[in-house]
Amino acid sequence: MNGLLTNLDKIHTTELGIKRITKNLNLDTPDVIAWCKLQIKDARSIVKTGKNWYVYSEDIVLTINSYSFTIITAHKGKRK
């Protein structure tokens, strides 16, 4: 099983991260972390490159640090 999926309970971000994710994706949700976890569970593809995981879900890409499980950013992107 994917290392990111087995560590979903460790996924987190900073206050600034929440603001960045909300702005980049135009989200209107009170719980950005829970929303991101759902995207990870339903991802089309999860790729580990270097120190980051890249989660491709719908038309978004989440970037997550593979050591700390911190969501770095999210943006609308290409499907993979």
Contacts in CASP RR format, 6 or more apart in sequence:
PFRMAT RR
TARGET T0000
AUTHOR 0000-0000-0000
METHOD contacts of the structure
MODEL  1
MNGLLTNLDKIHTTELGIKRITKNLNLDTPDVIAWCKLQIKDARSIVKTG
KNWYVYSEDIVLTINSYSFTIITAHKGKRK
2 46 0 8 1.000
4 40 0 8 1.000
4 46 0 8 1.000
4 48 0 8 1.000
4 53 0 8 1.000
4 55 0 8 1.000
4 64 0 8 1.000
4 66 0 8 1.000
4 69 0 8 1.000
5 40 0 8 1.000
5 41 0 8 1.000
5 46 0 8 1.000
7 69 0 8 1.000
8 37 0 8 1.000
8 40 0 8 1.000
8 41 0 8 1.000
10 69 0 8 1.000
11 33 0 8 1.000
11 36 0 8 1.000
11 37 0 8 1.000
11 40 0 8 1.000
11 64 0 8 1.000
11 69 0 8 1.000
11 71 0 8 1.000
12 33 0 8 1.000
12 69 0 8 1.000
12 70 0 8 1.000
12 71 0 8 1.000
13 21 0 8 1.000
13 32 0 8 1.000
13 33 0 8 1.000
13 36 0 8 1.000
13 70 0 8 1.000
13 71 0 8 1.000
13 72 0 8 1.000
14 70 0 8 1.000
17 71 0 8 1.000
17 72 0 8 1.000
17 73 0 8 1.000
18 32 0 8 1.000
18 33 0 8 1.000
20 73 0 8 1.000
20 74 0 8 1.000
21 27 0 8 1.000
21 32 0 8 1.000
21 36 0 8 1.000
21 71 0 8 1.000
21 73 0 8 1.000
21 74 0 8 1.000
22 29 0 8 1.000
22 32 0 8 1.000
24 73 0 8 1.000
24 74 0 8 1.000
24 75 0 8 1.000
24 76 0 8 1.000
25 60 0 8 1.000
25 74 0 8 1.000
25 75 0 8 1.000
25 76 0 8 1.000
27 35 0 8 1.000
29 35 0 8 1.000
33 71 0 8 1.000
36 62 0 8 1.000
36 71 0 8 1.000
36 74 0 8 1.000
39 55 0 8 1.000
39 57 0 8 1.000
39 58 0 8 1.000
39 60 0 8 1.000
39 62 0 8 1.000
40 46 0 8 1.000
40 55 0 8 1.000
40 57 0 8 1.000
40 62 0 8 1.000
42 57 0 8 1.000
43 55 0 8 1.000
43 56 0 8 1.000
43 57 0 8 1.000
44 56 0 8 1.000
44 57 0 8 1.000
44 58 0 8 1.000
44 79 0 8 1.000
44 80 0 8 1.000
45 55 0 8 1.000
45 56 0 8 1.000
45 80 0 8 1.000
46 53 0 8 1.000
46 54 0 8 1.000
46 55 0 8 1.000
46 56 0 8 1.000
47 53 0 8 1.000
47 54 0 8 1.000
47 56 0 8 1.000
47 80 0 8 1.000
48 54 0 8 1.000
48 66 0 8 1.000
50 66 0 8 1.000
51 65 0 8 1.000
51 66 0 8 1.000
51 67 0 8 1.000
52 63 0 8 1.000
52 64 0 8 1.000
52 65 0 8 1.000
52 66 0 8 1.000
52 72 0 8 1.000
53 62 0 8 1.000
53 63 0 8 1.000
53 64 0 8 1.000
53 65 0 8 1.000
53 66 0 8 1.000
54 61 0 8 1.000
54 62 0 8 1.000
54 63 0 8 1.000
54 64 0 8 1.000
54 80 0 8 1.000
55 61 0 8 1.000
55 62 0 8 1.000
55 63 0 8 1.000
55 64 0 8 1.000
56 79 0 8 1.000
56 80 0 8 1.000
59 76 0 8 1.000
59 77 0 8 1.000
59 79 0 8 1.000
60 74 0 8 1.000
60 75 0 8 1.000
60 76 0 8 1.000
60 77 0 8 1.000
61 74 0 8 1.000
61 75 0 8 1.000
61 76 0 8 1.000
61 77 0 8 1.000
61 78 0 8 1.000
62 71 0 8 1.000
62 73 0 8 1.000
62 74 0 8 1.000
63 71 0 8 1.000
63 72 0 8 1.000
63 73 0 8 1.000
63 74 0 8 1.000
64 70 0 8 1.000
64 71 0 8 1.000
64 72 0 8 1.000
65 72 0 8 1.000
END
